[in-house]
Each structure stands twice: as structure tokens, then as C-alpha cells.
Amino acid sequence: MLVIAWYLITDPDASYQELGADWHRRHLDPARTTRDLVRQLQALGHQVALTPAPT
């Protein structure tokens, strides 16, 4: 955080922009999350079969 503050203080053209508390949720890719979680389970020795949830 100190490095970020130093850059903001020393660069007169730099500005800070708050992305919002829900930035991660808005930019979350469900397909990527699913793929990553399946890989983690497979790495632990589990067989994974995905079926769509009823809506």
C-alpha cells in the first residue's frame, strides 16, 4: 500500500478511482470458476461429473 501511495503522491497526473465493493462479483466468470474448482477437486483425487442444476 505504501508503494501505491508513493506513486499517487509523486505522479501529479495519477488519480485513484474506487472500483466499488462489488467489482469482483461483477467481473466474476462463472465458467472459469467452475473449471478451476473442478481442477482442484481432480488434483485431490476426486472424479467430477457436472450436471446442470434445475432452475
C-alpha positions, 0 to 999 in steps of 0.5 A: 500500500505504501508503494501505491501511495508513493506513486499517487503522491509523486505522479501529479497526473495519477488519480485513484478511482474506487472500483466499488465493493462489488467489482469482483462479483461483477467481473466474476466468470462463472465458467472459469470458476467452475473449471478451476474448482473442478481442477482442484477437486481432480488434483485431490483425487476426486472424479467430477461429473457436472450436471446442470442444476434445475432452475 
